[in-house]
Amino acid sequence: MTICLQGGNGFDYYKVRARNAIMNRNFKLAESIYLEQNNVEEAMDMYQELHKWDEAIEVAEAKVSQESGDFFSAYRRISAHLS
């Protein structure tokens, strides 16, 4: 089985760019890259893995305000990791 990458070497793929930003400790850039792709969950997960709870909550609040959803369910998801 061969896998063919079309259009380059893969460095332009958003996950590669976000990981590169994380490795360079540029977390806001990584967040922006995830959010450009409407991948809010991955931005939240990144901050949770880094134990940056305030930033994770900020992303959750932004998501909730965009979706007009329930802030507390997103907050509980994050705060569960604090216990």
N, C-alpha and C positions, 0 to 999 in steps of 0.2 A: 504494500500500500504506500503510495506516495502522496504527500501533502504539498500542494502548490499554493504559495502565497502570491496573490495578485497585487500589483501596485506598490511594491516596496519590500522593505525588510522587516516590517512589523513594528518599528519604533514609533510610528504614528498612531498605532492603536491606543485608544484612550486608557486602557488599563496599564499599558506599558508606560505611557507618559505619567500617569498618576503614581505608579510605583517608583518611577525615577524621581519624581518630586518628593515623595515620602523619604526615599533614601537620602535625599539632599536636605531633609528636615524642613521642606517648604510645604507645610501642611495645608495652608490656605490655597496654594496653587493646586494641590491634589484635590482638595474639596471642590474648587472651581471646575476642575476637569470632570470630576464625577457628576457635578450638578449640570454641566453643559450637556451631559448625556441623559439627564433626568434620572440619574441613579443615586437618589437620596439615601437609600439604604446602605450603599457601599460607603458613602461619605460618613454616615453615622457609625458604621462598623469600624471604619478606620480610626475615628476618634476614640471609640470604646476600647479598641485594642491598645491604643496608646495611653489609656487611662486619662484622657482629656475630656472629662465628663461635662464641663461647662460648654465646650465647643460642640459636643454631641447633642446637648440639649438645645443649643442655638439652632443647629441644623434641623432638629426635630420640630422646634417651634416654627421655623420658616416653612417646613413641609406642611405642618398642620394649618398654618394660616393660609397657605396656598390652596389647600384642599378643603378648608372650612370644616375640618374634622375635630375630633376630640383630642385636645392637648394631653389630657391626663393618661390616655392609653399609651401614647408615645413616651411620656415622661416615666410611666411605670416600667416600660420596657428597658429604659436606660438605668433607672434607679435600682432595678433588680440586680444589676452588676455591682452596685455599690455595697450590697449587703454581704 
